[in-house]
Each structure stands twice: as C-alpha cells, then as structure tokens.
Amino acid sequence: MAQFRFQRCIRALCICTIYAIAHAAQAQVSTPMQTGEQIYKQTCIACHATGAANAPKFGDKKTWKPLIAEGQNILTAHAWVGVRGMPAQGGRADLSLEDFSKAVAYMARAADAAWQDPDAAMLKKIRQEVARRLSSLKNKS
C-alpha cells in the first residue's frame, strides 16, 4: 500500500513538473506587475488546486496553518528553493522572486494569513533565508 502511495506521489510530481516545464517553454519573461492571483493561476494552480504531490490545497486553512506559522520569509524562501516535493521556483525558471513571493502571499491569504505582498524589507528577509537554506542544503550534500 505504501509503495502504491509513493508511486502516486511520484506520478503527481511528474505531472506538475511536466506542466511547469511546458508552461515555462510557452511563457514570456514574467513582468513584476503581475499579481499573486495571476501567478497562482498561471503556475501554482496545477498542484495547489488538486493537492498533487501533497501540495497544500488552496484555501485549506488547516493544512496551511502550520506553514503560515513558519513566517512569510521562511515559507517563501523554502518554497523558492524547493521543499517537500515542490520543485524550486514552482518549476518556473523565468519567475522572479518578487512574483513568486506575491503568489505565496496570495495563497496564504486565502487560508486566513494576514500576509501582504512583499515590500523591499520582506524581500530582503526572503533573500537572506534563501541564502541560508541554500547553504544548509549544500553542507548536507
């Protein structure tokens, strides 16, 4: 049974990755004027609407609660680098950290977080945590 669940997770992750790669191939460079909702609908919805690869479903307050408790800079940075089955940058190499951060804030707000789109100070905190996370991952390998 566990092997079947593992195979389903791998299959879902592959589907999300294929979708993201196909989208990135079609997409033009994203502009920083996009909203979190637009980025969500272009990219994140593939996994977060369905819960593929155990992605927290959009608006699922119970599942998002412990993630939100990590803090905006931590959750955003870890998701940007790739975490818990999520590919780095949501599988979109063309996505800016600012746009990615807006999408994370948008999803968190849908689960009752009081997160705003990141300002310069929050983006600085996110970048610092990205650097720490990458350093930590590098030291583990």
N, C-alpha and C positions, 0 to 999 in steps of 0.2 A: 504494500500500500504506500509506504514512504517513497519507494522508488517511482511509483506512478505519479505522486505529487511532485517529486523532484523533476520528473520529465515534463509535467505540465508547466511548472515554473520556467524551465529552460525554454520550452516551446513559446510561452508567452513573452519571455525576454527577447527571444529571437524575432518574434513578430514586431515587438516595439522597436527593436534595433533596425530591422529592415524598413519599417515605416519612417523612422528618423533619418536613415541614410537616403531613402528615396526623396523625402521632403527636402533634405539639405541639398540634394542634387538639383532640385527644381527651384529652390528658393534663391532669391537675390539676397545680398547682404542686408541684414535687418537694420532698420533705422532706429535710433534711440527714441523716436517719437511714438513708438508703439506702446500700447497699454498692456498691463499684465493680463487682462482678459484676452486681448488679441494673441499674445504669445501663448497663453494657455490653449486657446482654440486651434492654433497652428501646430503646436508641438506636444504639449503636456497631456492633452485630452486622450491621446492614443492609449496611454496606460492609466492615467488617473481617473478617467470616466468608468473604466471597467475593473480596475484593481489588478490589472495584469502584472505578473511578477511580484505580487504582494504590494503594489503601489498603493498608498493611502488614497481612497476614493475621494473625489471632490465633494466637499461639504460634509464628510463623515466626521463629526465633531469628536466622537470617542477615539477614533484612530488617530486623528490629528493632534489631540490634546497633549500627549507626551512629546510629540515632535515640536509643537509650538513652545512647550516648556523649555526646550533646549535654547531658545532665543533665536531671534531673526538672523543675527550674523552667523551663528553656529550652524543652524539648519541650512541656510542658504549656501554657505561655504562648503559644507559636506556634500550637499546635493550637487553643487557645481563640479566638485572633484569626482563625484561618483560614490554612491553609498547604497548599501542594502539592495543590490540588484539593479540600481538605477545607473545608466551609463553617464559618464561625465558630460556636463553641459546639456543634459537631456538628450544626448545623441546628435546635437546640432553644433558642429564646429563653427558655424557662422554666427552664432548667437552671442551677443555681448553680455558681459557680466551684469550690466545695468538692466538690460531687458529680462534676462534670466531672473534676476532679483525681483523685478516687478511681478513676474509670473508666480514666484514663490509667495510673495506677499498677497497677491490676489487669491491664491488657493488657501492660504492661512486665514484670510479674512472671511472666506466662505465657511470656515469652521470656527468662526467667532473670535479669531485673534484680532487685536487692535493694531495690527501692523500697517504702517504707511508704506507707500512706495519709497525705496531707499533714497535718502539725500546723500550729500557728499560725505558726511560724517559716518553714516551707516555703511556706505560703500567702502570706506577706508577700513572699518572694522571687519567687513566681509573679506576684503583682500588680505588683511592680516591673518585671519583664520584660515583662508585658503593656503597661504604660505606655510602656516603651522601644520595644517593637515597634510600637505604635500611632503613636507619634511618628515613628518611622522611615518607616512607610508613608505618613503624612501629608506628610512632607517630600519623598517621591518623587513625589507627585501634584501 
